[in-house]
């Protein structure tokens, strides 16, 4: 299976409109035809240049359960001894 080339974002105006009117990073990437990583990087790049883009909530993403993962790691390590 061949990978499709990542579309380079050339039109900042279209990107800003897509970003500001979308609800998720995935929606932005789909609308501008690029990868999640490329869309996120482009937003960061624009922000560093002073464009006040909104930030998407991370509530929709898996939150790292450090306590639970630590317990699992310790339990697994003890079982191996």
N, C-alpha and C positions, 0 to 999 in steps of 0.2 A: 504494500500500500504506500503510495507516494504522498509526501507531505505537500500541501499547497503552500506557495510562498506567502509570507505575511505581508499584508498590505501596509505600505507606508502611509502615514497620515499626512496628507499634503495641504488640506484645507482646514486651517484652524477655526474658521468661523463655523463650518459645518460640525466640527468636533465639539465646540463649545455649546452649540444648540443641542446636539445629541446628548451631551453630558448633563446639561442643566434640565433637560426635559425627560430624562430617563430615571427609572427607579432603582436600577442596579447596574453594576459594572458590566455584567453579562449583556444587558440590554444595550449599553453603549457600544460594546465591542461588536455586537451583531449589527447595529445600525450603521456603524462606520466601516464594517467589514474587516475587522482586524482581530488579533488575539486579546485575551483578557490582560495579559502582561503588557502588551504594547499600549493598550488603552490606558491602563493604570500609569505606566511610565510617562505617557504623553501628558496626562493630567498633572502629574507631579512636575514635569518640566514646565508646563504653563504656569503652575502656581509659583514656582521659583522665580518666574519673570513678572509676577505681580497680578496674574489673572485670578480673580477670586472665585474659583470653582467650588461648588458644594462638595462635601465629603459624604460618602455613602455610609450608612450605619453598618456596623459589623455584627449586629444582632442576628443576621441571617447566616452567619458563618459559624462553624464549629468552634467553640471556645475551648482552649487547651485546659484540660482537667489535670493540673500538675499533681494535686494530691492523690487522685485516683491512679494516675499513671505511675507515680512513685511507689504506691502500695503494690501495684501489679509488678513493678520491676523488683522490689524487695522480695515479694512472694516467689517470683520465678527464680531469683538468685538463690533463695533458701532451698528450693526444691532441687536445684542442680547439685547441691553440696552433698 
